[in-house]
Amino acid sequence: MQPTLKSKLPNVGTTIFTVMSQLAHEHGAINLSQGFPSFSPPAELTDMIGHYLKHGNNQYAPMPGVLTLREAIAEKTRRFQGRTVNAETEITVCSGATEALFSTIQAVVRRGDEVIVFDPAYDLYEPAIQLAGGICRHVPLGLAAGSLDFIPDWQQLEESISNKTRLIVCNFPHNPTGAILDSTDLDRLASLVRDTGILLLADEVYEHIVFDENTHTSLLSHEELWPRTFIVSSFGKTLHATGWKIGYCIAPAALSAELRRVHQFTVFAVNTPIQNALAEYLGSDPGFIDSLASFYQQKRDLFCRLFQGSRFKLQPARSTFFQLVDYADISAEGDVDIARRWTREIGVASIPLSVFCATPTARRLLRFCFAKDDATLTDAVERLRALS
């Protein structure tokens, strides 16, 4: 008798990022779909990695991460967010933000618990919630009047909270819309979870890529929210090194202890020489992080400027290295179909916004990654402009 396997994720196929990148490869298209930079990490950092590779730093790291790296993360957190955290008990180095998010959800969500996510939502959240036995509740972000500026709908969030709500996932700076939070937003969130046992998971991997002189306001900077929050970030986005898969989670000691119970059996430990090199690099204070927002704002501005005079509509992203583009005046075709067709026919790959949403949307929006060299962006937009 042939064994059969009933899927634990029957409605989940291959992630759209893999699908579109593969389609781009097959058709030789410019890949502005998957979010990876076309730039190299700082040379000083890669030299440091080489040093640690050659000098005996190739065995297991401590389960929560190399202490010197956790101390460097603690200092970065103090510097940028004004929060003093304990490197020993409140910081855990993870195998990318993906593992940090997954392990956190597995640690806190139990069968029947409800977890609220904001749509458009990163596609990891719901499968991780389902695998933990939880139920995912989607709350759409709203649109500011007369714009493409996405904002949290706090009233709808309040109406979605129930006595079964265990966790709220906050992805700000937001992928794919670029929405950001300010102190007023955090106060409103605090008022909604006050006197409840609800935990918060803050996916803040784009914390250093915020534009137009705005700053990232982390949940860990809020006195009332910090005691109930897991904050996840990533060196991959910050240092042009997404393939290294080095992230971390900051949380109060009791919450970190629960995360580590799962983390130790998910990956146990993370790449040792890269951790040591990151610790040294951050400690040398090269100013790379300080210049990151300006660097990407120039890319954003170029990308948006190239569309001027076309029938495409866009509102410059407030954060991340993604830009939403409205093609409604070009075609009435659905975003999934047109993303695939334009990859094949004009050689530009994007991500359709609707794949991030539980409820079908009539919006004609595509997400493009502008973390590319100027020539690539110019070529891509010239191909798109030829359609209009």
N, C-alpha and C positions, 0 to 999 in steps of 0.2 A: 504494500500500500504506500503510495506517495504521500509524504507529509505535506500538509497545507499550512500556510501562514496567513493569519488574518492581520492585516495592517493595523498598526496603532495610529497611523496618520493616513487614513484612506483618502482624504480629500487634498492631500499635499503632494504636488508633483515636484519637478526640478525647479529650483528657485529662478525667478525671472532674470536675475542678474547673470546666472550661468547660461540661461537660454539665449539672452540677447548678445552676450559676449561670444558665444559659440556661433550664432548667426552672423555676427560681424566678422568673425574669423573666416567663415565659409565664403563670404562674399567680398572679402577684402575691404570692408567698410571702416570708416573712421569710428572708433569705439568711444562714444561719449555716454555710454550707458553705465557700465559698472564703475563704482567710485574709487578709482585708484589714480594717483598722480603720475604724470610722465616725468617727474623730476627725481633725482637721486637724493638719498639722505645726505646729511652733512659729511664731508670727507673726513673731518676730524673724528666723527663718531665711528665710521666704518674702519678707520685705522685703529681705533681703540678696540673694536671687536676682534680684529686680527691679532692684536697683542694678547688679548685674553684667551683666544683660541690656542695660541702657541705657548702659553705659560700656565698650563695645568688647571684651567677653569672649565673643564669639560664633563664633570660628573654632576650628579643630582644637586640642584639648588635646594635650600630649605623649602618646605611645603608652602609657607605663606609668601615666599619670595626672599631674594637676597636682602639682608638687612640694610646695607648701604643704599640700595635702590629705594627701599621703603622710606628711609630717612630723607632721601632726595625728593620723593613724592610729597612727603610731609612738609618739607620746606617750600616746595612749589605751591602747595595748597595754602600755606600761611601767607605766602607772598601775593597770590592772585585772589584769594577768597577771604583772607583774614581769619581763617579757622585753624586753630592749633589741634592737630590730631596726633594720636600715639602711633608711632611707626611699628611698634611691637604688636599691638592688639587691634588696631583699627584700619590697617592697610593690608590688602591681599593682592599679590601680583598674579594675574591670570593669563591664560592662553588667548589673548585678544579680548576685546570687549564682548565678543560673541559668547565665549565661555563664561565670562563674569555674569552676563545677563542670564544665561541658561542656568548656571549653578545657583544664582540667587533665587530664581523662580522655583527651581526644584526644592530649595531649602525652605521656602516659606509657604508655598501653595499646597493645599491638601485637597483631597477629593471633595467636590462640591463647592469649594471656595470660588468666589467671583473676582475676576481681575479686570480692571478698566484700562483700556488703551485709547489713545487719541488717534483718530483716523485723519489723514493718511497715516498708517502705522507700519513701521519696519516689519518685514515679513517673518522675522524670528519669533516675535512675541507670542502669537497665538499658538503655533505648534508646541512651544515650550510649555505654555499654560495647559494645553491639552494633555501632554505627556505627564504632567504633574496631577492630572485628574481635575483640573480647574475648569471654570467656564469663563470665556472671554466676552466682555461687554465692550462694544465700540461706541465711542463718543466722537462724532465728527468735529473737527475744527471749523469755526465759522470764517466767513470772509468779511473783512471790513468793507463798508459801503463804498461801491464804485471802484473797487480795487481788486488786485490779486493778492492782497496782504492777509494771510491766514492768522487767526487769533483764537485762543481757547474760548469755548463757550461754557463759562463757569456755571451758568444756570442749568444747562443740560447735564453737566457733570453732577451737580447737586441732585438732580432728579434721578440720576443713574445709580447713586450710592444706595445700598441696602444693608441690612444686617448681615448679609452674606459676603459683603465686599471685604476682601482680605488685602488687596494690593492695588495701587494705582501706578501705572507706568507713565512717566513723564519724559518725553524725548525732546529736550530743548537744550541747545539749538537744534531745530527740527529738520530731520531728513524725511521727506523731500522738499518741504515748503520753505525752509529757512526761517520759520517763526522763532521768536525769542521771547523770554519772560523778563519782566522787571519786578521790582520790589513790591509793587501793588498786586501783581499777579500772585506772588508768593504769599502775601498776606491773605488774599482771597482763598487760596488753596488751604492755608492753615485754618481758616475759619470753617472750612468744610470738613476737615478731618479731626478737628478738636473734639475731645471727649469721645473718641472712637479708638478702636484697636487697629485701624487701617495703617498699613505700611506703605512706603513710597519707594519706587525704584526709578532713579533718575539716570537716563542714558544721555551722557553729556560729552560724547566723543568729539564733538566739534567745538568744545569750550573755547579754544583759542582762535577760532575763525569766525569772528563777528565784526560787522562792517559799520562804516559811517559814524565812527566815534562812539558807537554803542559798546557796552561791555556785557560780558556774560554774567548773569546773576545766578549762581549755583544754589540748589536747594540746601547745600551744606552750610551756606552763609546765613541761613535763617534760623534764629535761635529756637523757634518752636518746631520747625520741620526737621532739623538735624537729628533729634533723638529717634526718629522713626524712618530714616532714609538710608538706602544703599545708593551710593553715587558711583557710576561706572564711567571710566574714560579709557583712552587708547593712545599709545605712542605711535601707532601706525598712521593715524590721520595727522598727527602733529609733526612728525618727522619724515614725511614722504616715504614711509616704510610699511605699507599695509601687509606685505608678505611676511613680516617678522612675527605677526600675531602676538604682540605683547600689550596687554591691557592691565587694568587694575580696578579694584573696588575699594572704596572708602566707606566705612560704616562704623557706628558705635560698637564698642567691644562685644556686647552681647549679640548683636546682629552679625558681626564679623565671625564670631565663633560658630554660628549656625551655617553661614556661608562656607566656612572652611571644612565643616563636616562633609559637605557635598564635593567641594573643590578637590579635596584630597583623593577622591575616588573618580573624579572626572579626568584630571590630567596629572595629579599629584604635584608636579613641579614644572616650572617653565624654563626655557632655554637659559642656561647658566652664563655663557660668555656674553650674550647680549645684555642680560641683566646687569652684569658688572660694568660693561661699557656704558650703558645708559646712566648708571649711577655716577660714573666719573664725568661723563659729558654734562649732565645736569649740574653737577657740582662745580664745573668750570665756568658756569654762567656765560655761555657764548652769545646770548642775546637773540638766538635763533627764534625762540618762541615769541619774543616781543615783536619781531618783524613779520610774523606769519600772517596776521590779519591784513596788513598793508600789501603784502605780496599777493594774496588772493583777491583782494579788492581790485587791484589793477587787472587781474585776469577777468574778474566779473565785469568790470567796466568796459573792457575791450569787447567781451562777448556780447554784451548788451548793445554797445555802440554799433557793432557790425550789423545788427538787425534794423537799425534806423532806416526809415523810408520803405520798409517792407510791410506786408499785410499781417505779419506775425505781431502778437501783442505780448508784452512782458513787463513785469515790475521787478526791478533789481532785487535779488535775494538779499535778505538781511543778515544771513549767516550761511555757513557750510560752503562747500565748493560745488553746489548744484544750483541750476537755474531752471525755473519752470517757464515754459513757453506755450502760449495759447495760439493754436492754429485754427480756431473756429472760422476765421474769414478765408481760410484756404480750402478747407474740406469739412464735410459733415461726417466723415468716416470715424468709427470708434478708435480710441487711442491705441488699443492693443493691435488692431489690424494695421493702422497706419504706421505704427512704430516698426512692425515687421516689414511692411511694404517699402518704407523709405530706406530701411537697412539694405534690402535687396536691390532696389531700383536706383537710388541716388548715392548709396554708400555712406549713410550716416546713421549710427545706432543710438537709440535713446531708451528711456524707460517710461512706459505709460503710467500716468498717475493712478489710474483705476486699480492697478494691482495692489496698491497699498490700502485699499478701502474695502470694507466688508459689504457695504451697500453700493450697488452700481451707481455711477455718477455720469451725468450727461456732459460734464466739463470736458473740453478738448484741450488737455494739457499734457505735455511731455516734459520729462526731467532730463536735462543734459548736464554732464559733468564738465566743468570748465577748468579742471586742474590739469591743463595740457599746455604745451608750448604755443606761442602766438601763431605760428604758421599753421598748426593743426586746427586751431579754432577758426582761423580765417578761411581755410579750405572748407571746413564743415559748414560754416554759415553761408559761404558763397553757393554751395550746393543746395542748401535749404532755400535761399533767396531766389534761386532759379525757378522754384515752384510758384512764386507769387508775382 
